[in-house]
Amino acid sequence: MNAEKRLTAPDLVDEIRSCLTVANGWIPALSGPDGPTGVLENAPFSEIARSLGEFASTPAMPSAVTQQLLRAAESAAAAVSANSASMYGHLGAAYAYVLQAHRAAIGDTTG
């Protein structure tokens, strides 16, 4: 039996936000010094969704990462305007795309 706990909507938001934070997010680090700066640790989800789109259009991003971040941005934007019944699905999709972007960034295509 799988004893892993399902992430809640706030957990998903926190996980996505942590990848984008100014201080230690891997996405801002990957975008280089001329890329967007990232978000603050308490940024609202609407800002996180916008930031994903900004990073996806950063020239320094590898194309495989860009593709996944674009999908994450689309899912996050859908979550911002979704009703509560479909918001969780959009958040989950955004998080999955962020994870895929991270795998692409480190060169792991086995997942």
N, CA and C of each residue as an Amber inpcrd file, in Angstrom:
protein
   333
   0.8330000  -1.1830000   0.0000000   0.0000000   0.0000000   0.0000000
   0.8730000   1.2400000   0.0000000   0.4940000   2.2150000  -0.7910000
   1.2590000   3.4500000  -0.9040000   0.8910000   4.3780000   0.2450000
   1.8610000   4.6710000   1.0880000   1.6190000   5.5020000   2.2620000
   1.9420000   6.9710000   2.0130000   2.2780000   7.3280000   0.7740000
   2.5970000   8.7200000   0.4880000   1.3510000   9.5820000   0.6020000
   1.5570000  10.7640000   1.0940000   0.4680000  11.7080000   1.2730000
   0.2900000  12.5340000   0.0020000  -0.9330000  12.7200000  -0.4040000
  -1.2450000  13.5460000  -1.5730000  -1.0160000  15.0160000  -1.2220000
  -0.3460000  15.7370000  -2.1050000  -0.1160000  17.1650000  -1.8730000
  -1.4430000  17.9130000  -1.9480000  -1.6260000  18.8590000  -1.0600000
  -2.8060000  19.7140000  -1.0870000  -2.5650000  20.8600000  -2.0690000
  -3.6010000  21.6010000  -2.3890000  -3.4450000  22.7580000  -3.2780000
  -2.4170000  23.7500000  -2.7220000  -2.4660000  24.1040000  -1.4280000
  -1.4340000  25.0020000  -0.8990000  -0.0220000  24.4040000  -0.9890000
   0.0860000  23.0820000  -0.8180000   1.3940000  22.4300000  -0.9540000
   1.9190000  22.5770000  -2.3850000   1.0430000  22.3690000  -3.3670000
   1.4440000  22.4960000  -4.7660000   1.9210000  23.9180000  -5.0670000
   1.1720000  24.9000000  -4.5700000   1.5590000  26.3000000  -4.7720000
   2.9230000  26.5570000  -4.1410000   3.1300000  26.0620000  -2.9320000
   4.4230000  26.2540000  -2.2570000   5.5690000  25.5980000  -3.0180000
   5.3280000  24.4080000  -3.5520000   6.3670000  23.7110000  -4.3150000
   6.7390000  24.4850000  -5.5830000   5.7310000  24.9680000  -6.2910000
   5.9970000  25.7440000  -7.5080000   6.6960000  27.0470000  -7.1500000
   6.2060000  27.7200000  -6.1270000   6.7980000  28.9870000  -5.6870000
   8.2660000  28.8010000  -5.3170000   8.5940000  27.7080000  -4.6260000
   9.9810000  27.5100000  -4.1880000  10.9480000  27.3880000  -5.3690000
  10.4580000  26.9170000  -6.4990000  11.3070000  26.8240000  -7.6960000
  11.5740000  28.1810000  -8.3240000  10.7480000  29.1530000  -7.9730000
  10.8130000  30.4750000  -8.5940000  11.3360000  31.5780000  -7.6750000
  11.6340000  31.2600000  -6.4230000  12.0070000  32.3200000  -5.4940000
  13.3130000  32.9980000  -5.8870000  13.3670000  34.2680000  -5.5890000
  14.5430000  35.0840000  -5.8800000  15.7660000  34.5190000  -5.1740000
  15.6020000  34.1350000  -3.9220000  16.7440000  33.7300000  -3.0960000
  17.3740000  32.4150000  -3.5200000  16.5550000  31.3940000  -3.8220000
  17.1590000  30.0890000  -4.0680000  16.4090000  29.2190000  -5.0780000
  15.5870000  29.7970000  -5.9020000  14.8720000  29.0090000  -6.8950000
  15.7580000  28.5640000  -8.0420000  15.5680000  27.3270000  -8.5010000
  16.4110000  26.8280000  -9.5900000  16.0670000  27.4870000 -10.9160000
  14.8310000  27.9260000 -11.0950000  14.4470000  28.5460000 -12.3620000
  15.1420000  29.8970000 -12.5540000  15.1120000  30.8060000 -11.5730000
  15.8710000  32.0550000 -11.7480000  17.3710000  31.8100000 -11.9380000
  17.9070000  30.8180000 -11.2460000  19.3400000  30.5160000 -11.3960000
  19.6590000  30.0630000 -12.8170000  18.7440000  29.3300000 -13.4200000
  18.9680000  28.8170000 -14.7680000  18.8310000  29.9040000 -15.8340000
  18.0620000  30.9470000 -15.5330000  17.7980000  31.9820000 -16.5420000
  18.9630000  32.9390000 -16.7490000  19.9530000  32.8800000 -15.8700000
  21.1170000  33.7410000 -16.0280000  20.9110000  35.1250000 -15.4500000
  21.9640000  35.9230000 -15.4260000  21.9050000  37.2430000 -14.7920000
  20.9970000  38.2350000 -15.5200000  20.7350000  38.0120000 -16.7940000
  19.8830000  38.9380000 -17.5340000  18.4220000  38.5030000 -17.5790000
  18.1080000  37.3870000 -16.9450000  16.7440000  36.8760000 -16.9420000
  15.8910000  37.5290000 -15.8650000  14.6210000  37.1360000 -15.7880000
  13.7480000  37.6520000 -14.7280000  14.3280000  37.3170000 -13.3540000
  13.8910000  38.0400000 -12.3510000  14.4740000  37.8760000 -11.0200000
  13.7760000  36.8440000 -10.1600000  12.6100000  36.3970000 -10.4970000
  11.8960000  35.4400000  -9.6630000  10.8750000  36.1370000  -8.7870000
  10.3180000  35.3770000  -7.8560000   9.2510000  35.8880000  -6.9990000
   9.6980000  35.8680000  -5.5410000   8.9890000  36.6210000  -4.7440000
   9.2430000  36.6150000  -3.3080000   8.6120000  35.3690000  -2.6980000
   9.0560000  35.0080000  -1.5070000   8.5820000  33.7840000  -0.8660000
   7.1040000  33.8050000  -0.5320000   6.4910000  34.9770000  -0.4640000
   5.0630000  35.0710000  -0.1540000   4.2400000  35.5630000  -1.3510000
   4.7840000  35.4200000  -2.5410000   4.1100000  35.9080000  -3.7520000
   2.7660000  35.2020000  -3.9510000   1.7610000  35.9430000  -4.3780000
   0.4700000  35.3160000  -4.6690000   0.5790000  34.4330000  -5.9130000
  -0.3340000  33.4860000  -6.0410000  -0.2310000  32.5430000  -7.1460000
  -0.3620000  33.2180000  -8.5000000  -1.1100000  34.2900000  -8.5960000
  -1.2250000  34.9870000  -9.8810000   0.1470000  35.4920000 -10.3390000
   0.9710000  35.9380000  -9.4140000   2.3270000  36.3870000  -9.7530000
   3.2130000  35.2030000 -10.1430000   3.0150000  34.0780000  -9.5010000
   3.7640000  32.8730000  -9.8350000   3.4420000  32.4310000 -11.2610000
   2.1580000  32.4390000 -11.6120000   1.7350000  32.0540000 -12.9690000
   2.3590000  32.9870000 -14.0040000   2.3390000  34.2760000 -13.7280000
   2.9380000  35.2540000 -14.6370000   4.4340000  35.0390000 -14.7590000
   5.0810000  34.7650000 -13.6420000   6.5270000  34.5700000 -13.6280000
   6.9390000  33.3340000 -14.4280000   6.1630000  32.2690000 -14.3570000
   6.4700000  31.0780000 -15.1560000   6.5150000  31.4280000 -16.6400000
   5.5670000  32.2510000 -17.0840000   5.5490000  32.6870000 -18.4800000
   6.7530000  33.5400000 -18.8320000   7.1510000  34.4100000 -17.9160000
   8.3360000  35.2480000 -18.1580000   9.5910000  34.3990000 -18.3120000
   9.7460000  33.4270000 -17.4400000  10.9300000  32.5690000 -17.5180000
  10.9200000  31.7150000 -18.7740000   9.7310000  31.3070000 -19.2030000
   9.6340000  30.4890000 -20.4210000  10.1070000  31.2590000 -21.6460000
   9.9930000  32.5780000 -21.6160000  10.4150000  33.3640000 -22.7710000
  11.8010000  33.9930000 -22.5940000  12.5560000  33.5030000 -21.6340000
  13.9180000  33.9720000 -21.4200000  14.8500000  33.3100000 -22.4270000
  15.6140000  34.1020000 -23.1930000  16.4860000  33.5230000 -24.2200000
  17.5160000  32.5240000 -23.6950000  17.9650000  32.6670000 -22.4730000
  18.9990000  31.7840000 -21.9360000  18.4760000  30.3990000 -21.5620000
  17.1690000  30.2250000 -21.5260000  16.5930000  28.9290000 -21.1510000
  16.8060000  27.8950000 -22.2540000  17.2100000  26.6950000 -21.8850000
  17.2760000  25.6150000 -22.8750000  15.8730000  25.3420000 -23.4420000
  15.7880000  24.9820000 -24.7020000  14.4810000  24.8300000 -25.3440000
  13.6080000  23.7690000 -24.6800000  14.1980000  22.6820000 -24.2060000
  13.4020000  21.6460000 -23.5420000  12.7750000  22.1740000 -22.2500000
  13.5010000  23.0260000 -21.5510000  12.9750000  23.6310000 -20.3290000
  11.8880000  24.6370000 -20.6880000  12.1300000  25.4220000 -21.7190000
  11.1610000  26.4260000 -22.1650000   9.8210000  25.7920000 -22.4770000
   9.8290000  24.6790000 -23.1860000   8.5790000  24.0070000 -23.5450000
   7.7860000  23.6030000 -22.3050000   8.4570000  23.0530000 -21.3260000
   7.7710000  22.6170000 -20.1090000   7.2960000  23.8080000 -19.2780000
   8.1030000  24.8760000 -19.2370000   7.6870000  26.0550000 -18.4780000
   6.4930000  26.7480000 -19.1370000   6.4340000  26.7180000 -20.4660000
   5.2550000  27.2710000 -21.1520000   3.9980000  26.5150000 -20.7580000
   4.0970000  25.2020000 -20.7310000   2.9490000  24.3800000 -20.3240000
   2.5840000  24.6330000 -18.8650000   3.5990000  24.7730000 -18.0270000
   3.3510000  25.0660000 -16.6130000   2.6650000  26.4140000 -16.4620000
   3.1180000  27.3950000 -17.2340000   2.5050000  28.7310000 -17.1800000
   1.0460000  28.6900000 -17.6140000   0.7550000  27.9280000 -18.6570000
  -0.6320000  27.8040000 -19.1250000  -1.5080000  27.1460000 -18.0660000
  -1.0120000  26.0830000 -17.4610000  -1.7840000  25.3990000 -16.4220000
  -1.9590000  26.2880000 -15.1920000  -0.9130000  27.0110000 -14.8260000
  -1.0010000  27.9050000 -13.6750000  -1.9880000  29.0320000 -13.9410000
  -1.9620000  29.5860000 -15.1470000  -2.9220000  30.6450000 -15.4920000
  -4.3520000  30.1120000 -15.4380000  -4.5390000  28.8780000 -15.8830000
  -5.8740000  28.2730000 -15.8150000  -6.2970000  28.0800000 -14.3590000
  -5.3410000  27.7440000 -13.4820000  -5.6560000  27.5700000 -12.0600000
  -6.0780000  28.8790000 -11.4140000  -5.4650000  29.9860000 -11.8500000
  -5.7900000  31.2930000 -11.2740000  -7.2600000  31.6290000 -11.4900000
  -7.7680000  31.3140000 -12.6870000  -9.1460000  31.6840000 -12.9990000
 -10.1380000  30.5300000 -12.8610000  -9.6880000  29.3800000 -12.3960000
 -10.5560000  28.2020000 -12.3050000 -11.4490000  28.2480000 -11.0750000
 -12.5560000  27.5250000 -11.1740000 -13.3820000  27.3510000  -9.9890000
 -12.7060000  26.3410000  -9.0780000 -13.1770000  26.2400000  -7.8730000
 -12.4960000  25.3860000  -6.8990000 -12.5010000  23.9220000  -7.2980000
 -13.4780000  23.4920000  -8.0850000 -13.5480000  22.0870000  -8.4870000
 -12.4340000  21.7090000  -9.4550000 -12.0040000  22.6190000 -10.3110000
 -10.9740000  22.2790000 -11.3010000  -9.6060000  22.8760000 -10.9870000
  -9.5240000  23.7330000  -9.9860000  -8.2590000  24.3850000  -9.6560000
  -7.1730000  23.3810000  -9.2950000  -7.5060000  22.3700000  -8.5020000
  -6.5070000  21.3990000  -8.0720000  -5.8750000  20.6860000  -9.2650000
  -6.6660000  20.3170000 -10.2310000  -6.1370000  19.6540000 -11.4210000
  -5.1600000  20.5300000 -12.1850000  -5.5020000  21.8090000 -12.3120000
  -4.6040000  22.7440000 -13.0080000  -3.3060000  22.9400000 -12.2230000
  -3.4210000  23.0250000 -10.8930000  -2.2140000  23.1670000 -10.0610000
  -1.3290000  21.9350000 -10.1830000  -1.9520000  20.7700000 -10.1620000
  -1.1980000  19.5260000 -10.2980000  -0.4830000  19.4480000 -11.6320000
  -1.1720000  19.8700000 -12.6880000  -0.5460000  19.8690000 -14.0150000
   0.6240000  20.8500000 -14.0570000   0.4340000  22.0370000 -13.5030000
   1.5160000  23.0290000 -13.4800000   2.7290000  22.4780000 -12.7320000
   2.4870000  21.8350000 -11.6010000   3.5770000  21.2620000 -10.8100000
   4.2890000  20.1500000 -11.5870000   3.5180000  19.3110000 -12.2630000
   4.1150000  18.2350000 -13.0580000   4.9930000  18.8000000 -14.1680000
   4.5410000  19.8620000 -14.8170000   5.3560000  20.4750000 -15.8740000
   6.6170000  21.1100000 -15.3030000   6.5320000  21.6980000 -14.1130000
   7.7260000  22.2610000 -13.4670000   8.7240000  21.1420000 -13.1590000
   8.2200000  20.0120000 -12.6800000   9.1130000  18.8750000 -12.4210000
   9.7650000  18.3810000 -13.7070000   9.0000000  18.3330000 -14.7870000
   9.5620000  17.9160000 -16.0750000  10.5910000  18.9220000 -16.5700000
  10.3300000  20.2010000 -16.3380000  11.2990000  21.2330000 -16.7230000
  12.6000000  21.0470000 -15.9490000  12.4800000  20.7180000 -14.6760000
  13.6750000  20.5050000 -13.8630000  14.4550000  19.3020000 -14.3720000
  13.7660000  18.2350000 -14.7080000  14.4410000  17.0600000 -15.2700000
  15.1550000  17.4200000 -16.5710000  14.4790000  18.2150000 -17.3990000
  15.1010000  18.6410000 -18.6570000  16.3340000  19.5040000 -18.3970000
  16.2620000  20.3300000 -17.3540000  17.3790000  21.2120000 -17.0300000
  18.6070000  20.4350000 -16.5860000  18.3740000  19.3230000 -15.8990000
  19.5160000  18.5460000 -15.4210000  19.8650000  17.3900000 -16.3610000
  19.1180000  17.2960000 -17.4490000  19.4290000  16.2940000 -18.4540000
  18.8720000  14.9130000 -18.1750000  17.8990000  14.8020000 -17.2800000
  17.2980000  13.5230000 -16.9440000  16.0440000  13.3140000 -17.7590000
  16.1000000  12.4290000 -18.7190000  14.9260000  12.1530000 -19.5490000
  14.3440000  10.7710000 -19.2660000  14.7370000  10.1840000 -18.1380000
  14.2510000   8.8420000 -17.8160000  12.8750000   8.8410000 -17.1770000
  12.4450000  10.0070000 -16.6030000  11.2130000  10.0640000 -15.8420000
  10.0200000  10.0690000 -16.6700000
